[in-house]
Amino acid sequence: MVILSVDYGDKRTGIAACDKLEMLASPVCVITEWNQSVLAQKIVDIAKDKKAEQIVVGLPKNMDGSKGFRADACEELGSALKALTDIPIVFWDERLTTVSAHRILSDNNVRGKKRKNVVDAVAADIILQDYIDSRKNRGLPNV
């Protein structure tokens, strides 16, 4: 199934999607939007355009597994998405995804403003790839 993932940030929100067979997650875009209701509508529009059957929202957790300081905002975004669409919303642990995204971009010599413009989409990609790998490991169907 096509799954869309969201790495929610105050200024920029990264979006990624996977193919129907859930083989590969790919960055889609970064949305620059501060208004949560406008952002939620933009995410739903992208999900419909991509024919997504599920939306995964990254949930920031601390290293001990407790919810991070941004978790409430992410859950509010999830509620806003649920109010706008029938597409199921799932929350997924996003610990260290931004750190990993910065490392990937550094390894590929992406720096400065260019990095700032893509790091959130790469983080969304990491969240989604982790999620679809977990589904495969649990033997969940991808259709």
N, CA, C and O of each residue as an XYZ file, in Angstrom:
572
protein
N       0.836     -1.177      0.000
C       0.000      0.000      0.000
C       0.882      1.241      0.000
O       1.994      1.212      0.527
N       0.405      2.310     -0.576
C       1.136      3.575     -0.578
C       0.960      4.226      0.793
O      -0.158      4.396      1.278
N       2.081      4.582      1.400
C       2.077      5.197      2.723
C       2.819      6.523      2.623
O       3.868      6.618      1.986
N       2.261      7.536      3.256
C       2.876      8.858      3.319
C       3.402      9.053      4.740
O       2.744      8.653      5.700
N       4.573      9.660      4.885
C       5.073      9.945      6.231
C       5.308     11.433      6.395
O       5.538     12.159      5.428
N       5.244     11.869      7.653
C       5.329     13.281      7.996
C       6.345     13.468      9.115
O       6.248     12.837     10.167
N       7.323     14.343      8.878
C       8.249     14.776      9.921
C       7.877     16.219     10.221
O       8.302     17.136      9.518
N       7.077     16.419     11.275
C       6.482     17.712     11.598
C       7.465     18.613     12.333
O       8.072     18.211     13.326
N       7.613     19.837     11.834
C       8.473     20.814     12.475
C       7.777     22.161     12.586
O       6.768     22.400     11.922
N       8.309     23.033     13.417
C       7.720     24.358     13.609
C       7.692     25.165     12.317
O       6.699     25.830     12.020
N       8.764     25.112     11.556
C       8.857     25.900     10.332
C       8.709     25.061      9.076
O       8.046     25.462      8.120
N       9.330     23.897      9.090
C       9.317     23.033      7.910
C       8.854     21.638      8.286
O       9.205     21.113      9.343
N       8.059     21.045      7.403
C       7.550     19.689      7.611
C       7.945     18.836      6.415
O       7.601     19.149      5.275
N       8.662     17.766      6.683
C       9.099     16.863      5.619
C       8.047     15.826      5.306
O       7.355     15.330      6.196
N       7.933     15.500      4.014
C       6.977     14.510      3.541
C       7.734     13.473      2.711
O       8.588     13.821      1.896
N       7.413     12.209      2.926
C       7.974     11.119      2.129
C       6.849     10.151      1.802
O       5.800     10.169      2.445
N       7.069      9.308      0.804
C       6.072      8.308      0.417
C       6.793      7.054     -0.052
O       7.952      7.092     -0.464
N       6.075      5.949      0.023
C       6.637      4.702     -0.495
C       5.793      4.215     -1.665
O       4.667      4.666     -1.874
N       6.358      3.297     -2.412
C       5.641      2.695     -3.537
C       4.591      1.716     -3.021
O       4.585      1.373     -1.839
N       3.714      1.271     -3.900
C       2.606      0.396     -3.525
C       3.074     -0.918     -2.890
O       2.378     -1.480     -2.044
N       4.244     -1.405     -3.294
C       4.766     -2.654     -2.744
C       5.550     -2.459     -1.445
O       6.055     -3.423     -0.869
N       5.649     -1.212     -0.990
C       6.357     -0.871      0.247
C       7.812     -1.323      0.214
O       8.358     -1.797      1.210
N       8.421     -1.166     -0.949
C       9.820     -1.551     -1.087
C      10.763     -0.412     -0.724
O      11.806     -0.631     -0.107
N      10.388      0.811     -1.114
C      11.313      1.922     -0.964
C      10.582      3.202     -0.617
O       9.615      3.580     -1.279
N      11.051      3.866      0.427
C      10.543      5.186      0.790
C      11.389      6.229      0.078
O      12.598      6.060     -0.079
N      10.745      7.307     -0.351
C      11.449      8.387     -1.049
C      10.944      9.734     -0.553
O       9.748      9.898     -0.313
N      11.849     10.707     -0.398
C      11.404     12.051     -0.025
C      10.480     12.624     -1.097
O      10.702     12.412     -2.289
N       9.447     13.347     -0.673
C       8.511     13.969     -1.609
C       8.748     15.475     -1.648
O       8.983     16.043     -2.715
N       8.684     16.119     -0.484
C       8.830     17.567     -0.444
C       8.999     18.029      0.993
O       8.901     17.250      1.941
N       9.258     19.322      1.120
C       9.236     19.993      2.416
C       8.199     21.101      2.307
O       8.235     21.917      1.386
N       7.281     21.115      3.256
C       6.243     22.144      3.297
C       6.671     23.191      4.321
O       6.958     22.867      5.474
N       6.709     24.439      3.889
C       7.007     25.539      4.806
C       5.680     26.186      5.179
O       5.112     26.962      4.412
N       5.196     25.850      6.375
C       3.887     26.347      6.831
C       3.853     26.333      8.347
O       4.165     25.324      8.980
N       3.467     27.474      8.926
C       3.399     27.596     10.388
C       1.997     27.297     10.917
O       1.859     26.837     12.051
N       0.971     27.543     10.133
C      -0.411     27.336     10.556
C      -0.749     25.847     10.446
O      -0.735     25.271      9.359
N      -1.052     25.239     11.596
C      -1.261     23.795     11.615
C      -2.453     23.344     10.769
O      -2.376     22.303     10.116
N      -3.543     24.095     10.764
C      -4.702     23.669      9.979
C      -4.421     23.762      8.481
O      -4.862     22.906      7.714
N      -3.694     24.788      8.064
C      -3.301     24.903      6.650
C      -2.339     23.771      6.292
O      -2.459     23.160      5.230
N      -1.387     23.495      7.180
C      -0.440     22.405      6.971
C      -1.169     21.075      6.830
O      -0.876     20.296      5.923
N      -2.117     20.814      7.728
C      -2.863     19.555      7.686
C      -3.573     19.396      6.339
O      -3.576     18.308      5.764
N      -4.171     20.474      5.838
C      -4.854     20.396      4.544
C      -3.856     20.116      3.413
O      -4.153     19.341      2.504
N      -2.692     20.734      3.467
C      -1.673     20.475      2.448
C      -1.213     19.020      2.477
O      -1.001     18.411      1.429
N      -1.061     18.469      3.672
C      -0.653     17.060      3.802
C      -1.729     16.157      3.234
O      -1.421     15.215      2.503
N      -2.985     16.424      3.554
C      -4.090     15.609      3.039
C      -4.146     15.701      1.511
O      -4.388     14.700      0.837
N      -3.925     16.886      0.971
C      -3.919     17.050     -0.489
C      -2.817     16.217     -1.138
O      -3.038     15.595     -2.178
N      -1.635     16.202     -0.531
C      -0.533     15.385     -1.053
C      -0.876     13.910     -0.939
O      -0.628     13.135     -1.862
N      -1.452     13.519      0.204
C      -1.835     12.110      0.401
C      -2.835     11.664     -0.663
O      -2.719     10.566     -1.208
N      -3.802     12.504     -0.953
C      -4.787     12.159     -1.985
C      -4.132     12.089     -3.355
O      -4.426     11.188     -4.142
N      -3.245     13.036     -3.644
C      -2.539     13.050     -4.930
C      -1.699     11.794     -5.107
O      -1.630     11.239     -6.204
N      -1.063     11.345     -4.035
C      -0.216     10.146     -4.077
C      -1.030      8.858     -3.913
O      -0.487      7.757     -4.004
N      -2.335      9.008     -3.671
C      -3.232      7.861     -3.424
C      -2.772      7.050     -2.202
O      -2.797      5.819     -2.204
N      -2.356      7.776     -1.170
C      -1.889      7.149      0.063
C      -3.045      6.449      0.770
O      -4.170      6.947      0.804
N      -2.742      5.295      1.327
C      -3.729      4.521      2.064
C      -3.485      4.584      3.567
O      -4.259      4.044      4.357
N      -2.395      5.254      3.954
C      -2.065      5.424      5.366
C      -1.103      6.610      5.481
O      -0.294      6.859      4.588
N      -1.209      7.334      6.594
C      -0.289      8.435      6.877
C       0.410      8.131      8.196
O      -0.239      7.874      9.210
N       1.733      8.163      8.172
C       2.540      7.929      9.369
C       3.102      9.270      9.822
O       3.802      9.947      9.068
N       2.792      9.646     11.047
C       3.298     10.890     11.624
C       4.397     10.531     12.622
O       4.181      9.747     13.546
N       5.571     11.112     12.423
C       6.672     10.874     13.348
C       6.336     11.419     14.725
O       5.880     12.555     14.857
N       6.562     10.608     15.748
C       6.285     10.996     17.133
C       7.606     11.090     17.879
O       8.275     10.080     18.096
N       7.986     12.314     18.275
C       9.273     12.479     18.950
C       9.259     11.855     20.347
O       8.438     12.203     21.196
N      10.172     10.945     20.554
C      10.306     10.318     21.869
C      11.705     10.554     22.396
O      12.657     10.733     21.636
N      11.807     10.551     23.707
C      13.106     10.651     24.364
C      13.784      9.291     24.310
O      13.146      8.287     23.993
N      15.054      9.258     24.613
C      15.798      8.001     24.555
C      15.256      6.954     25.520
O      15.454      5.760     25.299
N      14.575      7.374     26.589
C      13.999      6.412     27.534
C      12.609      5.930     27.100
O      11.971      5.153     27.809
N      12.146      6.392     25.937
C      10.849      5.962     25.412
C       9.693      6.875     25.777
O       8.596      6.725     25.240
N       9.920      7.820     26.683
C       8.859      8.761     27.032
C       8.672      9.754     25.881
O       9.549      9.911     25.031
N       7.524     10.413     25.870
C       7.251     11.373     24.807
C       8.142     12.593     24.945
O       8.357     13.108     26.042
N       8.655     13.045     23.811
C       9.480     14.241     23.776
C       8.632     15.500     23.859
O       7.403     15.428     23.848
N       9.284     16.651     23.940
C       8.573     17.916     24.126
C       7.685     18.284     22.938
O       6.751     19.067     23.107
N       7.938     17.756     21.763
C       7.144     18.069     20.574
C       6.019     17.064     20.337
O       5.233     17.227     19.403
N       5.933     16.050     21.153
C       4.954     14.986     20.931
C       3.515     15.502     20.924
O       2.706     15.065     20.105
N       3.190     16.425     21.829
C       1.824     16.962     21.874
C       1.461     17.647     20.563
O       0.354     17.471     20.054
N       2.385     18.426     20.015
C       2.130     19.115     18.741
C       1.926     18.102     17.612
O       1.065     18.295     16.753
N       2.712     17.028     17.612
C       2.562     15.985     16.587
C       1.220     15.268     16.723
O       0.578     14.946     15.723
N       0.805     15.023     17.955
C      -0.494     14.386     18.166
C      -1.631     15.321     17.757
O      -2.652     14.864     17.243
N      -1.463     16.628     17.982
C      -2.464     17.600     17.525
C      -2.559     17.600     16.001
O      -3.653     17.670     15.441
N      -1.401     17.520     15.332
C      -1.413     17.442     13.871
C      -2.129     16.176     13.422
O      -2.915     16.206     12.475
N      -1.862     15.070     14.095
C      -2.553     13.816     13.763
C      -4.060     13.952     13.909
O      -4.806     13.448     13.070
N      -4.519     14.619     14.949
C      -5.951     14.858     15.145
C      -6.515     15.739     14.037
O      -7.622     15.502     13.552
N      -5.748     16.763     13.635
C      -6.190     17.639     12.541
C      -6.299     16.849     11.242
O      -7.229     17.063     10.464
N      -5.364     15.944     11.003
C      -5.412     15.105      9.806
C      -6.637     14.182      9.840
O      -7.333     14.024      8.837
N      -6.889     13.577     11.004
C      -8.044     12.682     11.150
C      -9.357     13.402     10.872
O     -10.300     12.803     10.355
N      -9.420     14.687     11.215
C     -10.642     15.468     10.986
C     -10.849     15.777      9.506
O     -11.964     16.090      9.089
N      -9.787     15.692      8.715
C      -9.868     16.060      7.297
C      -9.950     14.881      6.341
O     -10.297     15.058      5.173
N      -9.637     13.685      6.814
C      -9.571     12.544      5.896
C      -9.931     11.239      6.598
O      -9.849     11.121      7.821
N     -10.328     10.272      5.791
C     -10.593      8.921      6.303
C      -9.344      8.048      6.231
O      -9.369      6.894      6.659
N      -8.258      8.588      5.696
C      -7.013      7.828      5.612
C      -6.520      7.570      7.039
O      -6.398      8.506      7.829
N      -6.236      6.301      7.374
C      -5.768      6.001      8.736
C      -4.458      6.723      9.062
O      -3.558      6.812      8.227
N      -4.372      7.234     10.287
C      -3.197      7.944     10.782
C      -2.509      7.062     11.823
O      -3.153      6.556     12.742
N      -1.200      6.884     11.672
C      -0.407      6.079     12.602
C       0.736      6.955     13.101
O       1.310      7.730     12.336
N       1.062      6.832     14.378
C       2.215      7.547     14.929
C       3.379      6.575     15.014
O       3.201      5.408     15.360
N       4.583      7.066     14.693
C       5.765      6.203     14.687
C       6.931      6.912     15.367
O       7.178      8.093     15.126
N       7.630      6.193     16.202
C       8.786      6.708     16.925
C       9.816      7.262     15.941
O      10.275      6.563     15.038
N      10.164      8.527     16.138
C      11.122      9.151     15.220
C      12.454      9.476     15.887
O      13.176     10.360     15.426
N      12.783      8.775     16.958
C      14.036      9.044     17.661
C      15.231      9.035     16.708
O      15.418      8.100     15.929
N      16.020     10.079     16.787
C      17.295     10.237     16.077
C      17.170     10.324     14.550
O      18.184     10.242     13.857
N      15.966     10.487     14.014
C      15.843     10.558     12.555
C      16.479     11.819     11.985
O      17.099     11.768     10.923
N      16.337     12.938     12.665
C      16.942     14.166     12.154
C      18.471     14.082     12.231
O      19.170     14.565     11.341
N      18.976     13.471     13.290
C      20.419     13.259     13.411
C      20.898     12.380     12.256
O      21.917     12.672     11.629
N      20.165     11.312     11.980
C      20.518     10.423     10.869
C      20.436     11.147      9.529
O      21.280     10.947      8.655
N      19.421     11.985      9.374
C      19.270     12.736      8.125
C      20.460     13.673      7.917
O      20.990     13.767      6.810
N      20.881     14.364      8.978
C      22.050     15.244      8.871
C      23.304     14.444      8.519
O      24.135     14.904      7.736
N      23.440     13.260      9.091
C      24.605     12.418      8.806
C      24.607     11.977      7.338
O      25.644     12.011      6.675
N      23.450     11.569      6.844
C      23.346     11.156      5.438
C      23.706     12.312      4.516
O      24.443     12.137      3.545
N      23.180     13.497      4.824
C      23.457     14.660      3.990
C      24.935     15.065      4.078
O      25.519     15.486      3.080
N      25.534     14.941      5.251
C      26.969     15.235      5.391
C      27.801     14.255      4.575
O      28.749     14.645      3.894
N      27.436     12.979      4.652
C      28.157     11.957      3.895
C      28.067     12.196      2.385
O      28.930     11.762      1.623
N      27.007     12.893      1.970
C      26.820     13.191      0.548
C      27.187     14.634      0.211
O      26.833     15.152     -0.849
N      27.906     15.271      1.138
C      28.418     16.627      0.946
C      27.331     17.663      0.632
O      27.539     18.575     -0.168
N      26.173     17.505      1.276
C      25.103     18.492      1.143
C      25.205     19.409      2.348
O      25.075     18.969      3.490
N      25.436     20.681      2.084
C      25.715     21.621      3.165
C      24.886     22.896      3.034
O      24.254     23.148      2.009
N      24.907     23.687      4.099
C      24.314     25.019      4.102
C      22.829     25.060      3.824
O      22.059     24.237      4.318
N      22.443     26.040      3.018
C      21.030     26.276      2.729
C      20.391     25.081      2.024
O      19.221     24.772      2.250
N      21.153     24.421      1.182
C      20.639     23.251      0.473
C      20.235     22.158      1.467
O      19.207     21.502      1.298
N      21.063     21.970      2.511
C      20.754     20.961      3.533
C      19.506     21.358      4.302
O      18.628     20.531      4.547
N      19.432     22.622      4.679
C      18.295     23.132      5.443
C      16.982     22.892      4.707
O      15.947     22.647      5.327
N      17.036     22.965      3.372
C      15.832     22.809      2.560
C      15.402     21.353      2.363
O      14.267     21.105      1.953
N      16.277     20.390      2.643
C      15.912     18.985      2.390
C      15.959     18.081      3.614
O      15.444     16.964      3.565
N      16.566     18.536      4.717
C      16.779     17.642      5.853
C      15.466     17.071      6.395
O      15.437     15.918      6.826
N      14.386     17.846      6.382
C      13.119     17.351      6.927
C      12.502     16.273      6.028
O      11.893     15.325      6.525
N      12.654     16.413      4.725
C      12.155     15.377      3.807
C      12.958     14.089      3.969
O      12.404     12.992      3.906
N      14.262     14.228      4.177
C      15.102     13.048      4.410
C      14.720     12.387      5.732
O      14.679     11.160      5.819
N      14.440     13.186      6.759
C      13.996     12.623      8.044
C      12.664     11.891      7.868
O      12.481     10.814      8.434
N      11.732     12.455      7.095
C      10.452     11.778      6.823
C      10.693     10.462      6.092
O      10.015      9.467      6.345
N      11.659     10.469      5.189
C      12.023      9.258      4.459
C      12.541      8.182      5.412
O      12.191      7.009      5.279
N      13.367      8.579      6.362
C      13.905      7.626      7.344
C      12.781      7.072      8.221
O      12.739      5.872      8.491
N      11.879      7.936      8.662
C      10.730      7.487      9.460
C       9.938      6.435      8.688
O       9.601      5.381      9.226
N       9.648      6.727      7.436
C       8.830      5.814      6.633
C       9.557      4.512      6.340
O       8.960      3.438      6.418
N      10.841      4.594      6.003
C      11.575      3.354      5.721
C      11.618      2.468      6.962
O      11.470      1.251      6.859
N      11.818      3.066      8.130
C      11.808      2.315      9.386
C      10.435      1.668      9.611
O      10.344      0.514     10.030
N       9.383      2.421      9.327
C       8.020      1.907      9.507
C       7.736      0.736      8.565
O       7.215     -0.292      8.998
N       8.073      0.881      7.287
C       7.763     -0.215      6.358
C       8.650     -1.432      6.617
O       8.216     -2.567      6.420
N       9.886     -1.202      7.056
C      10.741     -2.336      7.437
C      10.141     -3.072      8.634
O      10.172     -4.301      8.687
N       9.597     -2.326      9.591
C       8.962     -2.936     10.754
C       7.740     -3.765     10.338
O       7.518     -4.858     10.860
N       6.954     -3.237      9.398
C       5.788     -3.978      8.908
C       6.223     -5.295      8.275
O       5.593     -6.331      8.489
N       7.288     -5.253      7.505
C       7.791     -6.477      6.859
C       8.263     -7.477      7.911
O       7.979     -8.671      7.811
N       8.984     -6.988      8.920
C       9.497     -7.858      9.969
C       8.391     -8.508     10.785
O       8.565     -9.607     11.312
N       7.238     -7.821     10.890
C       6.104     -8.392     11.608
C       5.207     -9.210     10.697
O       4.215     -9.781     11.150
N       5.550     -9.272      9.409
C       4.790    -10.073      8.453
C       3.443     -9.458      8.078
O       2.518    -10.178      7.702
N       3.325     -8.131      8.179
C       2.075     -7.480      7.804
C       1.954     -7.381      6.283
O       2.946     -7.130      5.599
N       0.756     -7.574      5.755
C       0.587     -7.503      4.294
C       0.814     -6.077      3.786
O       0.501     -5.103      4.472
N       1.360     -5.972      2.578
C       1.619     -4.658      2.004
C       0.611     -4.278      0.933
O       0.826     -3.316      0.196
N      -0.449     -4.997      0.839
C      -1.467     -4.678     -0.174
C      -2.791     -4.389      0.486
O      -3.772     -4.100     -0.198
